[in-house]
Structures are given as C-alpha cells and as structure tokens.
C-alpha cells in the first residue's frame, strides 16, 4: 500500500470547511456513501468496544423535524446525508462478551486467550470507577468517529459540517433513541456545498504550527 501522498492529504484538508449551505439538489452516490459508512465502522475506539451507533437520517420529514432542534440551522434538511453520532449510556458484561465472541470468530482464537483482556475491560468500564462516567467516555469515542468521517469525506471531496448546535434530548426523541441505551452526542451533515455559500472560498484561519505543535 503506497498511500495517497502528503500533497493529496493536505489539499483535501485545506479544501474542506464547515459547510453552511448545501446544494439540496445534489446527492452522494450510493457507492460513495457505502465507502463512507464503512469508514465510520472502521473508526478506532478504546478497547475496540465501539460504544456508538451512527444514525443516518435520509427521511425528509424527520430531517425537517431535526432542523427545529438544531437552532434553526438548515444543514440537516439541505444536505445529502445527515449522520447523528450516538454514544452508549452504559456498558455491561453481556456487551463485552459479545464483542469478545466476535473477536474470537474473526481472528480464529479461543475465548481463553482473551480472558485477561476481558477482565481488564470489565474491571474498568463495567465494574470499575469509570463505569460511572461511561456516557462521557463514549461521547469522546464518538468524536473520534466524527473526525475520521470528516477526513474521509474530504478525501472524497464530500463536504461536511459538524454540528454541536443541536438539542440532544430532542434528537433522541425524534430518532427513537430514548430507552435504547444510546444518546445523541453530535451530528454531521454531508453532501455538496452550494455555490451560494459565502464561506466556501474563505481562507482558513489557523495559529502557526510553531505555536500549536510542541516537540519535546
């Protein structure tokens, strides 16, 4: 695998911006969206536990309702695909064991080989001190997925807009997440920028590498 090259990477990251106005007539092609969904699933997570669910909202009526709970921002309604990143609110032994069973199946190993790993996870996020803040831990994991999704989109020249300006509890209600064990963390609109978006050609404003990156 030779990779995409530094120039291609930086071009994609310079090209992307938080799109404020999408072209509501353009849709992401099915094969492209399939790759982006796979990029979400391939996101790394702590212990590999994947404490999230990605809700892809395509129904116009539901998206219209989400606009009302997004501080009136139009992106949920105008974009091609709208992704809600939901994090688990708790973890139990059954979930850990299901993950380990899948690991054994995929890698062809025995459960006994993962006994120590199981004890570590259960002793941390199920029964340990961190179990009381699993929701916060899962939210941080969801942001890893958000970053991977946005970078993947940029490489495919798909525009995105990450959205924290939402009302999570109302999103949960509209999407049927209440009582599911998952709760809305953040959302991201994906599609194609409108030529009318005044921010599309704006220069990026970033502090210098020397100020923001410390080498020790």
TITORZA-419511 format. One record per residue (C-alpha): residue number from 1; chain; x, y, z. Coordinates in steps of 0.001 Angstrom, whole numbers, always signed. Layout:
TITORZA-419511
<rec nr="NUM" kette="A" c1="X" c2="Y" c3="Z"/>
...
end
This chain:
TITORZA-419511
<rec nr="1" kette="A" c1="+0" c2="+0" c3="+0"/>
<rec nr="2" kette="A" c1="+1645" c2="+3215" c3="-1190"/>
<rec nr="3" kette="A" c1="-794" c2="+5667" c3="+377"/>
<rec nr="4" kette="A" c1="-2269" c2="+8853" c3="-1043"/>
<rec nr="5" kette="A" c1="+749" c2="+11126" c3="-558"/>
<rec nr="6" kette="A" c1="+1236" c2="+14152" c3="+1669"/>
<rec nr="7" kette="A" c1="+220" c2="+16626" c3="-1025"/>
<rec nr="8" kette="A" c1="-3124" c2="+14926" c3="-1620"/>
<rec nr="9" kette="A" c1="-3831" c2="+14745" c3="+2095"/>
<rec nr="10" kette="A" c1="-3094" c2="+18406" c3="+2759"/>
<rec nr="11" kette="A" c1="-5034" c2="+19505" c3="-301"/>
<rec nr="12" kette="A" c1="-8108" c2="+17659" c3="+961"/>
<rec nr="13" kette="A" c1="-7812" c2="+19163" c3="+4434"/>
<rec nr="14" kette="A" c1="-7294" c2="+22663" c3="+3052"/>
<rec nr="15" kette="A" c1="-10289" c2="+22166" c3="+736"/>
<rec nr="16" kette="A" c1="-12739" c2="+21128" c3="+3439"/>
<rec nr="17" kette="A" c1="-14588" c2="+23613" c3="+5610"/>
<rec nr="18" kette="A" c1="-17668" c2="+23604" c3="+7823"/>
<rec nr="19" kette="A" c1="-20236" c2="+23953" c3="+5057"/>
<rec nr="20" kette="A" c1="-23046" c2="+26309" c3="+5994"/>
<rec nr="21" kette="A" c1="-25167" c2="+25995" c3="+2863"/>
<rec nr="22" kette="A" c1="-25545" c2="+22737" c3="+953"/>
<rec nr="23" kette="A" c1="-26813" c2="+22191" c3="-2573"/>
<rec nr="24" kette="A" c1="-30104" c2="+20477" c3="-1728"/>
<rec nr="25" kette="A" c1="-30373" c2="+19027" c3="-5244"/>
<rec nr="26" kette="A" c1="-27153" c2="+17003" c3="-5142"/>
<rec nr="27" kette="A" c1="-26924" c2="+13576" c3="-3556"/>
<rec nr="28" kette="A" c1="-23924" c2="+11443" c3="-2657"/>
<rec nr="29" kette="A" c1="-23704" c2="+8413" c3="-4977"/>
<rec nr="30" kette="A" c1="-24621" c2="+5079" c3="-3320"/>
<rec nr="31" kette="A" c1="-21168" c2="+3540" c3="-3848"/>
<rec nr="32" kette="A" c1="-19510" c2="+6604" c3="-2327"/>
<rec nr="33" kette="A" c1="-21849" c2="+6595" c3="+638"/>
<rec nr="34" kette="A" c1="-21204" c2="+2895" c3="+1150"/>
<rec nr="35" kette="A" c1="-17485" c2="+3649" c3="+1498"/>
<rec nr="36" kette="A" c1="-18210" c2="+6453" c3="+3974"/>
<rec nr="37" kette="A" c1="-20389" c2="+4173" c3="+6078"/>
<rec nr="38" kette="A" c1="-17536" c2="+1691" c3="+6121"/>
<rec nr="39" kette="A" c1="-15178" c2="+4479" c3="+7232"/>
<rec nr="40" kette="A" c1="-17460" c2="+5032" c3="+10222"/>
<rec nr="41" kette="A" c1="-17418" c2="+1348" c3="+11140"/>
<rec nr="42" kette="A" c1="-13607" c2="+1256" c3="+10788"/>
<rec nr="43" kette="A" c1="-13133" c2="+4032" c3="+13359"/>
<rec nr="44" kette="A" c1="-10758" c2="+3039" c3="+16179"/>
<rec nr="45" kette="A" c1="-12122" c2="+3009" c3="+19722"/>
<rec nr="46" kette="A" c1="-10883" c2="+2372" c3="+23245"/>
<rec nr="47" kette="A" c1="-10502" c2="-1402" c3="+23764"/>
<rec nr="48" kette="A" c1="-12091" c2="-1748" c3="+20323"/>
<rec nr="49" kette="A" c1="-15505" c2="-1713" c3="+22043"/>
<rec nr="50" kette="A" c1="-17206" c2="+654" c3="+19558"/>
<rec nr="51" kette="A" c1="-19566" c2="+2282" c3="+22104"/>
<rec nr="52" kette="A" c1="-21630" c2="+4102" c3="+19497"/>
<rec nr="53" kette="A" c1="-24362" c2="+3976" c3="+16915"/>
<rec nr="54" kette="A" c1="-24417" c2="+6016" c3="+13710"/>
<rec nr="55" kette="A" c1="-27939" c2="+7072" c3="+12753"/>
<rec nr="56" kette="A" c1="-28085" c2="+8077" c3="+9086"/>
<rec nr="57" kette="A" c1="-31141" c2="+10261" c3="+8553"/>
<rec nr="58" kette="A" c1="-32416" c2="+10409" c3="+4981"/>
<rec nr="59" kette="A" c1="-36169" c2="+10795" c3="+5521"/>
<rec nr="60" kette="A" c1="-37105" c2="+14416" c3="+4613"/>
<rec nr="61" kette="A" c1="-39860" c2="+14626" c3="+7225"/>
<rec nr="62" kette="A" c1="-37580" c2="+13513" c3="+10047"/>
<rec nr="63" kette="A" c1="-34815" c2="+15824" c3="+8873"/>
<rec nr="64" kette="A" c1="-37236" c2="+18724" c3="+8842"/>
<rec nr="65" kette="A" c1="-38093" c2="+17995" c3="+12454"/>
<rec nr="66" kette="A" c1="-34395" c2="+17895" c3="+13342"/>
<rec nr="67" kette="A" c1="-33896" c2="+21370" c3="+11850"/>
<rec nr="68" kette="A" c1="-36216" c2="+22692" c3="+14561"/>
<rec nr="69" kette="A" c1="-33918" c2="+21200" c3="+17181"/>
<rec nr="70" kette="A" c1="-30725" c2="+22467" c3="+15527"/>
<rec nr="71" kette="A" c1="-31081" c2="+26114" c3="+16484"/>
<rec nr="72" kette="A" c1="-32805" c2="+26651" c3="+13148"/>
<rec nr="73" kette="A" c1="-29753" c2="+25684" c3="+11113"/>
<rec nr="74" kette="A" c1="-30730" c2="+24439" c3="+7652"/>
<rec nr="75" kette="A" c1="-27971" c2="+21865" c3="+7112"/>
<rec nr="76" kette="A" c1="-29944" c2="+18829" c3="+8409"/>
<rec nr="77" kette="A" c1="-32596" c2="+19484" c3="+5805"/>
<rec nr="78" kette="A" c1="-30449" c2="+20592" c3="+2870"/>
<rec nr="79" kette="A" c1="-27571" c2="+18123" c3="+2940"/>
<rec nr="80" kette="A" c1="-27464" c2="+14781" c3="+1157"/>
<rec nr="81" kette="A" c1="-26927" c2="+12580" c3="+4229"/>
<rec nr="82" kette="A" c1="-27233" c2="+13587" c3="+7873"/>
<rec nr="83" kette="A" c1="-25406" c2="+11469" c3="+10462"/>
<rec nr="84" kette="A" c1="-26191" c2="+11526" c3="+14163"/>
<rec nr="85" kette="A" c1="-23421" c2="+10128" c3="+16360"/>
<rec nr="86" kette="A" c1="-24953" c2="+8445" c3="+19402"/>
<rec nr="87" kette="A" c1="-22935" c2="+7080" c3="+22302"/>
<rec nr="88" kette="A" c1="-23767" c2="+4252" c3="+24663"/>
<rec nr="89" kette="A" c1="-25049" c2="+5353" c3="+28036"/>
<rec nr="90" kette="A" c1="-23773" c2="+2266" c3="+29871"/>
<rec nr="91" kette="A" c1="-21824" c2="-931" c3="+29326"/>
<rec nr="92" kette="A" c1="-22472" c2="-4375" c3="+30753"/>
<rec nr="93" kette="A" c1="-20736" c2="-7758" c3="+30751"/>
<rec nr="94" kette="A" c1="-23042" c2="-9034" c3="+28012"/>
<rec nr="95" kette="A" c1="-21865" c2="-6320" c3="+25609"/>
<rec nr="96" kette="A" c1="-18205" c2="-7012" c3="+26374"/>
<rec nr="97" kette="A" c1="-18705" c2="-10745" c3="+25874"/>
<rec nr="98" kette="A" c1="-20494" c2="-10176" c3="+22564"/>
<rec nr="99" kette="A" c1="-17530" c2="-8120" c3="+21366"/>
<rec nr="100" kette="A" c1="-15084" c2="-10810" c3="+22509"/>
<rec nr="101" kette="A" c1="-17098" c2="-13555" c3="+20831"/>
<rec nr="102" kette="A" c1="-16903" c2="-11638" c3="+17563"/>
<rec nr="103" kette="A" c1="-13167" c2="-11158" c3="+18058"/>
<rec nr="104" kette="A" c1="-12691" c2="-14889" c3="+18521"/>
<rec nr="105" kette="A" c1="-14753" c2="-15609" c3="+15418"/>
<rec nr="106" kette="A" c1="-12959" c2="-13094" c3="+13189"/>
<rec nr="107" kette="A" c1="-9438" c2="-13899" c3="+14361"/>
<rec nr="108" kette="A" c1="-9850" c2="-17629" c3="+14956"/>
<rec nr="109" kette="A" c1="-8769" c2="-17624" c3="+18592"/>
<rec nr="110" kette="A" c1="-10214" c2="-19174" c3="+21731"/>
<rec nr="111" kette="A" c1="-12053" c2="-17236" c3="+24468"/>
<rec nr="112" kette="A" c1="-9419" c2="-18420" c3="+26947"/>
<rec nr="113" kette="A" c1="-6801" c2="-16431" c3="+25077"/>
<rec nr="114" kette="A" c1="-8760" c2="-13253" c3="+25779"/>
<rec nr="115" kette="A" c1="-9546" c2="-13899" c3="+29449"/>
<rec nr="116" kette="A" c1="-7077" c2="-11320" c3="+30696"/>
<rec nr="117" kette="A" c1="-8346" c2="-8742" c3="+28206"/>
<rec nr="118" kette="A" c1="-11921" c2="-9436" c3="+29298"/>
<rec nr="119" kette="A" c1="-11037" c2="-8955" c3="+32951"/>
<rec nr="120" kette="A" c1="-9335" c2="-5678" c3="+32126"/>
<rec nr="121" kette="A" c1="-12335" c2="-4273" c3="+30289"/>
<rec nr="122" kette="A" c1="-14907" c2="-5476" c3="+32810"/>
<rec nr="123" kette="A" c1="-12785" c2="-4164" c3="+35668"/>
<rec nr="124" kette="A" c1="-12577" c2="-769" c3="+34016"/>
<rec nr="125" kette="A" c1="-15688" c2="+319" c3="+32125"/>
<rec nr="126" kette="A" c1="-18233" c2="-2138" c3="+33575"/>
<rec nr="127" kette="A" c1="-17398" c2="-2512" c3="+37259"/>
<rec nr="128" kette="A" c1="-14555" c2="-38" c3="+37774"/>
<rec nr="129" kette="A" c1="-14598" c2="+3664" c3="+38712"/>
<rec nr="130" kette="A" c1="-15018" c2="+4645" c3="+35065"/>
<rec nr="131" kette="A" c1="-18316" c2="+2792" c3="+34846"/>
<rec nr="132" kette="A" c1="-19985" c2="+5806" c3="+36467"/>
<rec nr="133" kette="A" c1="-18965" c2="+8013" c3="+33534"/>
<rec nr="134" kette="A" c1="-19341" c2="+5627" c3="+30594"/>
<rec nr="135" kette="A" c1="-21555" c2="+8145" c3="+28810"/>
<rec nr="136" kette="A" c1="-18788" c2="+10751" c3="+28829"/>
<rec nr="137" kette="A" c1="-16234" c2="+8154" c3="+27735"/>
<rec nr="138" kette="A" c1="-18484" c2="+7020" c3="+24884"/>
<rec nr="139" kette="A" c1="-19004" c2="+10635" c3="+23801"/>
<rec nr="140" kette="A" c1="-15249" c2="+11115" c3="+23458"/>
<rec nr="141" kette="A" c1="-15114" c2="+7946" c3="+21376"/>
<rec nr="142" kette="A" c1="-17885" c2="+9316" c3="+19153"/>
<rec nr="143" kette="A" c1="-15775" c2="+12374" c3="+18404"/>
<rec nr="144" kette="A" c1="-13027" c2="+10098" c3="+17101"/>
<rec nr="145" kette="A" c1="-15597" c2="+8720" c3="+14657"/>
<rec nr="146" kette="A" c1="-16653" c2="+12239" c3="+13709"/>
<rec nr="147" kette="A" c1="-13075" c2="+13203" c3="+12899"/>
<rec nr="148" kette="A" c1="-12488" c2="+10069" c3="+10839"/>
<rec nr="149" kette="A" c1="-15736" c2="+10607" c3="+8951"/>
<rec nr="150" kette="A" c1="-14931" c2="+14217" c3="+8106"/>
<rec nr="151" kette="A" c1="-11414" c2="+13380" c3="+6933"/>
<rec nr="152" kette="A" c1="-12739" c2="+10510" c3="+4814"/>
<rec nr="153" kette="A" c1="-15318" c2="+12817" c3="+3269"/>
<rec nr="154" kette="A" c1="-12685" c2="+15430" c3="+2474"/>
<rec nr="155" kette="A" c1="-10547" c2="+12860" c3="+661"/>
<rec nr="156" kette="A" c1="-13574" c2="+12001" c3="-1492"/>
<rec nr="157" kette="A" c1="-14462" c2="+15702" c3="-1983"/>
<rec nr="158" kette="A" c1="-17649" c2="+15388" c3="+12"/>
<rec nr="159" kette="A" c1="-18494" c2="+18458" c3="+2068"/>
<rec nr="160" kette="A" c1="-19348" c2="+18221" c3="+5760"/>
<rec nr="161" kette="A" c1="-20481" c2="+20346" c3="+8648"/>
<rec nr="162" kette="A" c1="-20023" c2="+19052" c3="+12207"/>
<rec nr="163" kette="A" c1="-22899" c2="+20207" c3="+14406"/>
<rec nr="164" kette="A" c1="-22901" c2="+20646" c3="+18161"/>
<rec nr="165" kette="A" c1="-25593" c2="+23311" c3="+17883"/>
<rec nr="166" kette="A" c1="-28334" c2="+20777" c3="+18459"/>
<rec nr="167" kette="A" c1="-30615" c2="+19731" c3="+21322"/>
<rec nr="168" kette="A" c1="-29571" c2="+16128" c3="+22060"/>
<rec nr="169" kette="A" c1="-32649" c2="+15233" c3="+24105"/>
<rec nr="170" kette="A" c1="-34945" c2="+16356" c3="+21306"/>
<rec nr="171" kette="A" c1="-32874" c2="+14453" c3="+18755"/>
<rec nr="172" kette="A" c1="-33236" c2="+11347" c3="+20922"/>
<rec nr="173" kette="A" c1="-36998" c2="+11817" c3="+20940"/>
<rec nr="174" kette="A" c1="-37307" c2="+12322" c3="+17176"/>
<rec nr="175" kette="A" c1="-34989" c2="+9406" c3="+16350"/>
<rec nr="176" kette="A" c1="-36460" c2="+6979" c3="+18856"/>
<rec nr="177" kette="A" c1="-33270" c2="+6706" c3="+20877"/>
<rec nr="178" kette="A" c1="-34960" c2="+7171" c3="+24233"/>
<rec nr="179" kette="A" c1="-34575" c2="+3997" c3="+26265"/>
<rec nr="180" kette="A" c1="-32340" c2="+2416" c3="+23614"/>
<rec nr="181" kette="A" c1="-29127" c2="+2631" c3="+25618"/>
<rec nr="182" kette="A" c1="-27776" c2="+5284" c3="+23256"/>
<rec nr="183" kette="A" c1="-27970" c2="+9074" c3="+23314"/>
<rec nr="184" kette="A" c1="-27158" c2="+11786" c3="+20800"/>
<rec nr="185" kette="A" c1="-23659" c2="+13248" c3="+21128"/>
<rec nr="186" kette="A" c1="-23033" c2="+15261" c3="+17962"/>
<rec nr="187" kette="A" c1="-24151" c2="+15305" c3="+14327"/>
<rec nr="188" kette="A" c1="-22620" c2="+15872" c3="+10909"/>
<rec nr="189" kette="A" c1="-24188" c2="+16966" c3="+7638"/>
<rec nr="190" kette="A" c1="-22621" c2="+15604" c3="+4436"/>
<rec nr="191" kette="A" c1="-23169" c2="+16489" c3="+807"/>
<rec nr="192" kette="A" c1="-22059" c2="+19165" c3="-1632"/>
<rec nr="193" kette="A" c1="-21537" c2="+22847" c3="-971"/>
<rec nr="194" kette="A" c1="-23812" c2="+25378" c3="-2583"/>
<rec nr="195" kette="A" c1="-22234" c2="+27963" c3="-4858"/>
<rec nr="196" kette="A" c1="-24128" c2="+30475" c3="-2715"/>
<rec nr="197" kette="A" c1="-22224" c2="+29574" c3="+451"/>
<rec nr="198" kette="A" c1="-20100" c2="+32626" c3="+1132"/>
<rec nr="199" kette="A" c1="-17768" c2="+30622" c3="+3371"/>
<rec nr="200" kette="A" c1="-16774" c2="+28241" c3="+583"/>
<rec nr="201" kette="A" c1="-13894" c2="+30409" c3="-617"/>
<rec nr="202" kette="A" c1="-12854" c2="+31841" c3="+2737"/>
<rec nr="203" kette="A" c1="-9224" c2="+31357" c3="+3740"/>
<rec nr="204" kette="A" c1="-8556" c2="+29137" c3="+6727"/>
<rec nr="205" kette="A" c1="-7551" c2="+30917" c3="+9931"/>
<rec nr="206" kette="A" c1="-5157" c2="+28823" c3="+11993"/>
<rec nr="207" kette="A" c1="-2431" c2="+29594" c3="+14504"/>
<rec nr="208" kette="A" c1="+1044" c2="+28641" c3="+13336"/>
<rec nr="209" kette="A" c1="+2495" c2="+25144" c3="+13633"/>
<rec nr="210" kette="A" c1="+5210" c2="+26598" c3="+15859"/>
<rec nr="211" kette="A" c1="+2611" c2="+27830" c3="+18313"/>
<rec nr="212" kette="A" c1="+269" c2="+24852" c3="+18218"/>
<rec nr="213" kette="A" c1="+2694" c2="+21885" c3="+17941"/>
<rec nr="214" kette="A" c1="+5224" c2="+21255" c3="+20691"/>
<rec nr="215" kette="A" c1="+8056" c2="+18792" c3="+20167"/>
<rec nr="216" kette="A" c1="+9799" c2="+17540" c3="+23308"/>
end
